[in-house]
Amino acid sequence: MLETILPVILAYLVGAIPFGLIVARLAGVRNLRDVGSGNIGATNVWRAAGPTAAAWVFAGDIGKGFFAVMMAGYFHTQFEVALLSYDLFLVVCAVMAVLGHIFPVYIGFKGGKGASTGLGVMLILLPVPTLIAVAAFLVVVAATRFVSLASIVGAVTLFAVVAAQRYLMAVDIAPVYFYLTLVMAVLIVLTHRQNIARLVRGTESRFVLSSRSNKAGDHV
């Protein structure tokens, strides 16, 4: 039992590490919550501390997803995790890492929006569909400069690609991964609901390379 519960808890605790707050503080930003939208994601760190700090946050948040999946695979291989199949165990730990990022216990359960950590887990679990989703993300960013919209499109694209592979192309994909992409798409949409409202109203800010020019609209 312990070999099943421990990795799940560890995945959440690692996912909950607030790299945005940590890196921003190291870069001289006393309280990232007081800057821009107050979000702890890489976009707000870019605004507060510049692109280098944002890159470190982005890498850390993706790395949390990588760690959760790799750790789950190690535990399932090295110990007898009888309660869950291999694929399901990986997915459970992956979801816990993303939930940790969104609801981090260390800072009052108010975290980021899950996109970067979700990208980390998906790059390992479903690399090809995820790269297609990343391509869709980049196209939307280039065309609109709405990072929030691109994040939503990327998550929905991932779900659509996996659904098409499994049910239209007869690709051998475990059902649990199909449901994972559905859950991830729903989570990304829900965490971006304020962005969606601003997009509808026409008040969502566009992302530009200058950190001083970025307004609200964090996505990670």
Buried (B, 14 or more C-beta within 10 A) or exposed (E): EEBBEEBBEBBBBBBBBBBBBBBBBEBEBEEBBEBBBEBBBBBBBBBBBBBEBBBBBBBBBBBBBBBBBBBBBEBBEEEEBEEBEBBBBBBBBBBBBBBBBBBBEEBEEEBBBBBBBBBBBBBBBBEEBBBBBBEBBEBBBEEBBBBBBBBBBBBBBBBBBBBEBBEEEEEEBBEBBBBBBBBBBEBBBEBBEBBBEBBEEEEBBBBEEEBEEBBBBBBB
